[in-house]
Every structure is written in structure tokens, then in C-alpha cells.
Amino acid sequence: MRKIILAAAAGAAALTLSACSEKTQDAAAETADSAAADTSANADAMGEAAADVASDAATAAATGSAAATDAAAAAEADVQGESTTEAKKD
């Protein structure tokens, strides 16, 4: 009789653990799905930020190039005794 009760208790414990394990698996799947969604959203945000940085860099390069051209023309105008407009034409 004692063995039957122990076997029944062990069986009940095994069923309890398997149910708990199923809940754990469901929670793990939900966590993995959530992490994948977060990763996707972060990758999208990173792509947009990289595009913004590239655009800003191109604008800065163009602005810097124009400033460098103006400075070179001013220096040439001073050396050759001409206007900046004339120096830019050279």
C-alpha cells in the first residue's frame, strides 16, 4: 500500500513539473519574440541614425570645401593684389 501511495505521489509530482515546464517554455518563447522585435526596432533606428550622420557629414564637407575655396581665394588676392572675385576665377 505504501508503494502505491509513493508511486501516485511521484506521478503527481511529475505531472506538476511537466505543467510548470510547459509554462516556462511558453514564457521563454514570448521573451525570445520580444527580444527579436526589440532587436529589429533598434536596427531600424540605427539605420536611420547612420543615414542622418552621413547626410550631416556630406553637408559639412560641402560647407568646409566652400570655406576652404573662399580662404584660398582671399589669400591669393592678397598676394597678387587683386580682388577675391578675380582670384576665384584663376
C-alpha positions, 0 to 999 in steps of 0.5 A: 500500500505504501508503494502505491501511495509513493508511486501516485505521489511521484506521478503527481509530482511529475505531472506538476513539473511537466505543467510548470515546464510547459509554462516556462517554455511558453514564457521563454518563447514570448521573451525570445519574440520580444527580444527579436522585435526589440532587436529589429526596432533598434536596427531600424533606428540605427539605420536611420541614425547612420543615414542622418550622420552621413547626410550631416557629414556630406553637408559639412564637407560641402560647407568646409570645401566652400570655406576652404575655396573662399580662404584660398581665394582671399589669400591669393588676392592678397598676394597678387593684389587683386580682388577675391572675385578675380582670384576665384576665377584663376 
